[in-house]
Amino acid sequence: MIPKKLDEINEAAIDELLTNAVAEGKGVEYKAALPGSADSDKKEFLADVSSFANTRGGDLFYGVVEDKGVPASIPGVSLPDPDFEIRRLESLINDGLDPRIRFGIRLVPRTDKLPVLVIRVERSWMGPHRVEKGHHKFYARTSTGKYPMDVAELRTAFTLSSTVTERVRDFRAGRISRLLDDRTPIAFVSGAKTLLHLIPLESLAGPVQYDVLRFKRDCHLFPPMHAGSSWGARINLDGVVIYNGGHYDSTSYTQIFRNGIVEAVEGVMLNRGGNGKRELVSLWFEKELLDCFVQLLAMQKGLGINPPVAIALTLTDTKGIYMPNPWGTSRPIDDDHLILPESIVEDFAQPPGKVLKPIFDLIWNACGYEKSKNFDSEGNWIERP
């Protein structure tokens, strides 16, 4: 996969494949022509696509002639009806692989030249994916191209897929334990805390590193949750932590890990109230989390992280907290901690409210209500006068 977002691949990026002699490999393959309508062409196409999904993702470039794996010329592809051709390829991928994969198709126009068609296949965490069309085989990739997976590789792939949830929860449990033991990256206030994790699944599969140190100098663009008017940042062993507090214990921080995981912690919203009674003010709480989530997801997208991303919300020391609302009397929360089930962001374009609403509904359930009153049924925020 070339180091550009799919929608940023333009004529210059295509020309660079030739001028820089970008060779085929695990993440790139060149094809002179689009797949035909014969069954053998379809099987070959699906084998190529699935091999990327089953390995680490990649780009298929159509309209590029290669010689020993290196671009020799870029004549482009002739498409009398581009929309029809794109729909045909989308249908082939959606109907021909089991389970379905995530991919994008871009037709790159060029001045006085035929366009190049790019298919970007994302690495899958729901695999391995099988070519269905009368073929029923699984493919992976090496630097020399695709090959059928053997039994040992299939066993490993199925194990990885089945343990993704376990890995997310193990990471999350470790971080919750550290928080409850007051092992925070900066001095932090005591009391109940709100903990939000954004965990890219690719971050749990191997040694991936992102340029997170830039957030030390750019921290002014990324305020921690409910941070107030000032905050700072420091580099630490895990990456960068952005925090408020100054000379006093912090009430909010965002830890950005080198592997792309983000942890946001806040220590005020669950501790307000008086006379020994603590209140969870849902309108304030959910809006703060929604704004924080949108910001952190944009941060991960800017780093070049690929979805899916697991979203996990934890509320600590919640026993006895109640939710004051005009819709009825809340009962106090019975649980010491609310460790809520994860939600998955499959695409950065997903509406954020749709992702968070099911999690918020569970908090309202813990307080005796049916669902959050701050979102409509489609996950849209309800603006109130």
C-alpha positions as CSV (number, residue, x, y, z in Angstrom):
1,M,0.0,0.0,0.0
2,I,1.5,3.3,-1.0
3,P,1.7,5.9,1.8
4,K,-1.2,8.1,0.7
5,K,-4.9,8.1,1.5
6,L,-6.9,6.7,-1.3
7,D,-8.6,10.0,-2.1
8,E,-5.1,11.7,-2.3
9,I,-3.8,9.4,-5.0
10,N,-3.6,11.7,-8.1
11,E,-1.8,11.8,-11.4
12,A,1.5,12.8,-9.8
13,A,1.3,9.9,-7.4
14,I,0.7,7.5,-10.3
15,D,3.7,9.0,-12.2
16,E,5.9,8.5,-9.1
17,L,5.3,4.7,-9.4
18,L,7.2,4.8,-12.6
19,T,9.8,7.4,-11.8
20,N,10.6,5.9,-8.4
21,A,10.5,2.3,-9.7
22,V,8.1,1.3,-7.0
23,A,8.2,-2.5,-7.1
24,E,5.4,-4.9,-6.5
25,G,5.4,-6.6,-3.1
26,K,3.2,-7.5,-0.2
27,G,1.2,-4.2,-0.4
28,V,1.3,-3.4,-4.2
29,E,0.4,-5.2,-7.4
30,Y,0.2,-4.0,-11.0
31,K,-2.2,-5.1,-13.7
32,A,-2.2,-4.0,-17.3
33,A,-5.9,-4.6,-17.8
34,L,-9.1,-5.0,-15.8
35,P,-10.4,-8.5,-15.1
36,G,-12.6,-9.9,-17.8
37,S,-15.9,-11.7,-17.5
38,A,-14.6,-15.3,-17.7
39,D,-14.8,-17.3,-14.5
40,S,-11.0,-17.8,-14.5
41,D,-10.6,-14.0,-14.7
42,K,-13.0,-13.5,-11.8
43,K,-11.2,-16.1,-9.6
44,E,-7.8,-14.5,-10.3
45,F,-9.2,-11.1,-9.4
46,L,-10.8,-12.3,-6.2
47,A,-7.6,-14.2,-5.2
48,D,-5.6,-11.0,-5.6
49,V,-8.1,-9.0,-3.5
50,S,-8.5,-11.5,-0.8
51,S,-4.7,-12.0,-0.5
52,F,-4.3,-8.4,0.5
53,A,-7.2,-8.6,3.0
54,N,-5.7,-11.7,4.6
55,T,-2.2,-10.3,4.9
56,R,-1.8,-6.6,5.6
57,G,-3.9,-4.7,3.0
58,G,-2.7,-3.2,-0.2
59,D,-3.3,-1.5,-3.5
60,L,-4.1,-3.0,-6.9
61,F,-3.2,-0.6,-9.8
62,Y,-4.9,-1.3,-13.1
63,G,-3.4,0.3,-16.2
64,V,0.2,-0.3,-15.2
65,V,2.5,-2.6,-17.3
66,E,5.2,-4.2,-15.2
67,D,8.5,-5.9,-16.0
68,K,9.8,-8.2,-13.3
69,G,7.6,-6.5,-10.8
70,V,8.7,-2.9,-11.6
71,P,6.5,-0.5,-13.6
72,A,7.7,-0.3,-17.3
73,S,4.9,2.0,-18.5
74,I,1.5,3.3,-17.4
75,P,-0.8,3.3,-20.4
76,G,-4.0,3.4,-18.2
77,V,-7.2,1.6,-18.9
78,S,-10.0,2.4,-21.4
79,L,-13.4,2.6,-19.7
80,P,-16.3,3.4,-22.0
81,D,-18.6,3.4,-18.9
82,P,-16.5,4.0,-15.7
83,D,-19.5,3.9,-13.4
84,F,-20.6,0.5,-14.7
85,E,-17.1,-0.9,-14.5
86,I,-16.7,0.3,-10.9
87,R,-20.1,-1.2,-9.9
88,R,-19.1,-4.5,-11.6
89,L,-15.9,-4.8,-9.6
90,E,-17.7,-3.8,-6.4
91,S,-20.3,-6.5,-7.0
92,L,-17.6,-9.1,-7.7
93,I,-15.8,-8.4,-4.4
94,N,-19.0,-8.2,-2.3
95,D,-20.5,-11.4,-3.8
96,G,-17.3,-13.4,-4.3
97,L,-15.6,-13.3,-0.9
98,D,-16.7,-14.8,2.4
99,P,-16.8,-13.0,4.8
100,R,-17.0,-9.6,3.1
101,I,-14.0,-7.2,3.2
102,R,-13.5,-3.5,3.4
103,F,-12.2,-1.8,0.2
104,G,-12.3,1.4,-1.9
105,I,-12.1,2.0,-5.6
106,R,-10.7,5.2,-7.1
107,L,-10.4,6.1,-10.8
108,V,-7.5,8.5,-11.1
109,P,-7.8,10.9,-14.1
110,R,-4.7,12.0,-16.0
111,T,-4.1,14.8,-18.4
112,D,-4.2,13.7,-22.0
113,K,-3.8,10.0,-20.9
114,L,-6.1,7.2,-20.0
115,P,-7.0,6.9,-16.3
116,V,-5.6,4.4,-13.8
117,L,-8.0,2.5,-11.6
118,V,-6.9,1.8,-8.0
119,I,-8.5,-0.7,-5.6
120,R,-7.4,-0.3,-2.0
121,V,-8.0,-3.3,0.2
122,E,-7.8,-2.9,3.9
123,R,-6.3,-5.5,6.2
124,S,-9.1,-7.5,7.7
125,W,-9.6,-8.5,11.3
126,M,-12.6,-10.7,10.5
127,G,-10.8,-13.2,8.2
128,P,-9.4,-15.2,6.8
129,H,-11.5,-14.5,3.6
130,R,-12.2,-17.2,1.1
131,V,-12.7,-17.0,-2.6
132,E,-16.2,-18.4,-3.1
133,K,-16.8,-18.5,-6.9
134,G,-16.5,-22.2,-7.3
135,H,-13.0,-22.0,-5.9
136,H,-13.2,-22.1,-2.1
137,K,-9.6,-21.2,-1.4
138,F,-7.8,-18.8,1.0
139,Y,-4.9,-16.7,-0.2
140,A,-2.1,-14.7,1.5
141,R,0.8,-12.6,0.1
142,T,4.6,-12.5,0.2
143,S,6.9,-10.0,-1.5
144,T,6.6,-12.1,-4.6
145,G,2.8,-12.2,-4.8
146,K,-0.1,-14.3,-3.7
147,Y,-0.2,-18.0,-2.8
148,P,-2.8,-20.4,-1.3
149,M,-2.6,-20.6,2.5
150,D,-1.6,-23.9,4.1
151,V,-3.3,-25.5,7.1
152,A,-0.9,-24.0,9.6
153,E,-1.4,-20.5,8.2
154,L,-5.1,-20.9,8.2
155,R,-5.1,-22.0,11.8
156,T,-3.0,-18.9,12.7
157,A,-5.3,-16.6,10.8
158,F,-8.5,-18.0,12.4
159,T,-6.8,-17.8,15.8
160,L,-5.9,-14.2,15.3
161,S,-9.4,-13.3,14.2
162,S,-11.0,-15.1,17.2
163,T,-8.6,-13.5,19.7
164,V,-9.0,-9.8,18.6
165,T,-11.7,-9.3,21.1
166,E,-9.7,-11.0,23.8
167,R,-6.7,-8.8,23.1
168,V,-8.7,-5.6,23.2
169,R,-10.2,-6.6,26.6
170,D,-6.8,-7.7,28.0
171,F,-5.3,-4.3,27.1
172,R,-8.3,-2.5,28.5
173,A,-8.3,-4.5,31.7
174,G,-4.6,-3.7,32.3
175,R,-5.2,0.0,31.8
176,I,-8.2,0.0,34.1
177,S,-6.2,-1.8,36.8
178,R,-3.4,0.9,36.5
179,L,-6.0,3.6,36.9
180,L,-7.6,2.1,39.9
181,D,-4.1,1.8,41.5
182,D,-3.5,5.5,40.8
183,R,-0.7,4.6,38.3
184,T,-1.4,7.5,36.0
185,P,1.1,9.1,33.6
186,I,0.8,12.4,35.5
187,A,-0.3,13.3,39.0
188,F,-4.1,13.0,39.0
189,V,-7.0,13.9,41.2
190,S,-8.6,11.2,43.3
191,G,-12.2,10.0,43.0
192,A,-14.4,8.5,40.2
193,K,-13.0,8.7,36.7
194,T,-14.3,8.5,33.1
195,L,-12.0,6.5,30.9
196,L,-12.4,6.4,27.1
197,H,-10.2,4.1,24.9
198,L,-9.9,4.1,21.1
199,I,-8.1,0.9,20.2
200,P,-7.2,0.3,16.5
201,L,-7.3,-3.5,16.0
202,E,-4.1,-3.2,13.8
203,S,-2.3,-1.9,16.9
204,L,-2.7,-5.2,18.7
205,A,-1.4,-7.4,15.8
206,G,2.3,-6.5,15.8
207,P,4.9,-3.9,16.2
208,V,3.3,-0.8,14.6
209,Q,4.6,2.7,15.3
210,Y,3.3,6.1,14.5
211,D,4.8,9.6,14.7
212,V,3.0,10.6,17.9
213,L,5.7,12.8,19.2
214,R,4.5,15.7,17.1
215,F,1.6,16.0,19.5
216,K,4.0,17.4,22.0
217,R,4.4,20.6,20.0
218,D,0.8,20.5,18.6
219,C,-0.9,19.9,21.9
220,H,-2.8,23.2,21.6
221,L,-4.9,21.6,18.9
222,F,-6.0,18.7,21.1
223,P,-7.4,19.7,24.5
224,P,-8.0,16.8,26.9
225,M,-11.6,16.1,27.8
226,H,-13.2,18.9,29.8
227,A,-9.7,20.5,30.1
228,G,-10.6,24.1,30.9
229,S,-8.6,26.9,29.3
230,S,-5.0,25.6,29.4
231,W,-3.1,22.4,29.1
232,G,0.3,21.1,28.2
233,A,2.1,18.0,27.0
234,R,5.1,15.9,27.7
235,I,6.8,12.9,26.1
236,N,6.9,9.7,28.1
237,L,7.8,6.0,27.5
238,D,4.4,5.2,26.0
239,G,4.3,8.2,23.6
240,V,2.9,11.6,24.5
241,V,0.5,12.7,27.3
242,I,-1.5,15.9,27.0
243,Y,-2.9,17.1,30.3
244,N,-4.3,20.0,32.3
245,G,-3.4,21.0,35.9
246,G,-0.2,22.9,35.8
247,H,1.1,23.0,39.4
248,Y,-1.9,21.0,40.7
249,D,-3.1,17.5,40.2
250,S,-4.5,17.1,36.7
251,T,-8.2,16.5,36.2
252,S,-7.9,15.4,32.6
253,Y,-5.3,13.8,30.3
254,T,-5.0,12.1,26.9
255,Q,-2.3,9.4,26.6
256,I,-1.4,8.9,22.9
257,F,0.5,5.6,22.6
258,R,3.1,5.0,19.9
259,N,1.1,2.2,18.4
260,G,-1.9,4.5,17.8
261,I,-4.1,3.6,20.8
262,V,-5.5,6.6,22.6
263,E,-6.6,6.8,26.3
264,A,-8.6,9.8,27.6
265,V,-9.3,10.1,31.3
266,E,-11.3,12.8,33.1
267,G,-11.8,13.2,36.9
268,V,-14.5,15.8,37.5
269,M,-17.8,14.8,35.8
270,L,-18.6,11.8,38.1
271,N,-17.7,13.7,41.3
272,R,-20.1,16.6,41.3
273,G,-22.9,17.0,43.8
274,G,-23.4,17.7,47.5
275,N,-24.6,16.3,50.8
276,G,-22.9,13.0,50.1
277,K,-24.8,12.5,46.8
278,R,-23.0,12.4,43.4
279,E,-24.8,13.3,40.2
280,L,-24.1,12.2,36.6
281,V,-25.4,15.2,34.6
282,S,-26.2,13.3,31.3
283,L,-26.4,16.3,29.0
284,W,-23.0,17.6,30.1
285,F,-21.4,14.2,30.3
286,E,-22.5,12.9,26.9
287,K,-21.7,16.1,25.1
288,E,-18.2,16.2,26.5
289,L,-17.6,12.6,25.5
290,L,-19.1,13.1,22.1
291,D,-16.8,16.1,21.4
292,C,-13.8,14.2,22.8
293,F,-14.5,11.1,20.7
294,V,-14.8,13.1,17.4
295,Q,-11.5,14.9,18.2
296,L,-9.6,11.7,19.0
297,L,-11.0,9.8,16.0
298,A,-9.8,12.7,13.8
299,M,-6.4,12.4,15.5
300,Q,-6.1,8.7,14.6
301,K,-7.3,9.3,11.1
302,G,-4.6,12.0,10.7
303,L,-2.0,9.5,11.9
304,G,-2.9,7.2,9.0
305,I,-4.5,4.6,11.3
306,N,-6.9,2.2,9.5
307,P,-10.2,1.1,11.0
308,P,-11.7,-0.9,12.6
309,V,-11.2,0.8,15.9
310,A,-12.7,-0.5,19.2
311,I,-14.3,2.1,21.4
312,A,-14.4,1.4,25.1
313,L,-15.9,3.5,27.9
314,T,-15.3,2.8,31.6
315,L,-16.7,4.7,34.6
316,T,-14.9,3.9,37.9
317,D,-16.2,4.2,41.5
318,T,-19.8,4.6,40.3
319,K,-21.7,3.0,43.2
320,G,-24.3,5.4,44.5
321,I,-24.2,7.9,41.6
322,Y,-27.6,8.9,40.3
323,M,-28.7,10.8,37.2
324,P,-30.9,13.8,37.8
325,N,-33.4,14.3,34.9
326,P,-36.9,15.7,34.3
327,W,-38.1,12.4,33.0
328,G,-38.3,10.6,36.3
329,T,-36.3,9.7,39.4
330,S,-33.0,7.9,38.8
331,R,-32.0,5.0,41.0
332,P,-28.4,5.1,42.3
333,I,-26.0,2.9,40.3
334,D,-25.4,-0.4,42.0
335,D,-22.1,-1.3,40.5
336,D,-18.7,-0.3,41.8
337,H,-17.5,0.3,38.2
338,L,-19.3,0.4,34.8
339,I,-17.0,-1.4,32.4
340,L,-19.2,-1.1,29.3
341,P,-19.1,-3.4,26.2
342,E,-17.0,-2.2,23.3
343,S,-18.4,-0.6,20.2
344,I,-16.6,-0.8,16.8
345,V,-15.9,2.0,14.3
346,E,-15.8,0.3,10.9
347,D,-15.3,3.5,9.0
348,F,-14.1,6.9,10.0
349,A,-17.1,8.4,8.2
350,Q,-19.5,6.6,10.7
351,P,-21.7,9.1,12.5
352,P,-20.1,9.4,16.0
353,G,-23.5,9.5,17.8
354,K,-24.4,6.2,16.2
355,V,-21.3,4.7,17.7
356,L,-21.6,6.1,21.2
357,K,-25.4,6.0,21.7
358,P,-25.6,2.2,22.5
359,I,-22.9,2.7,25.1
360,F,-24.7,5.7,26.6
361,D,-27.9,3.8,26.7
362,L,-26.3,1.2,29.0
363,I,-25.4,4.0,31.5
364,W,-29.0,5.1,31.5
365,N,-30.0,1.5,32.0
366,A,-27.8,1.4,35.1
367,C,-29.7,4.4,36.4
368,G,-33.1,2.9,35.7
369,Y,-33.9,4.5,32.4
370,E,-34.7,2.8,29.1
371,K,-32.3,4.8,26.9
372,S,-30.4,8.1,26.5
373,K,-32.7,11.1,26.0
374,N,-29.9,13.1,24.3
375,F,-30.0,11.3,21.0
376,D,-32.7,10.4,18.6
377,S,-33.2,6.8,17.3
378,E,-30.6,7.4,14.5
379,G,-27.9,8.5,17.0
380,N,-28.3,12.3,16.2
381,W,-27.6,14.7,19.0
382,I,-30.8,16.5,20.2
383,E,-30.1,20.2,20.6
384,R,-32.0,21.6,23.5
385,P,-33.0,25.3,24.1
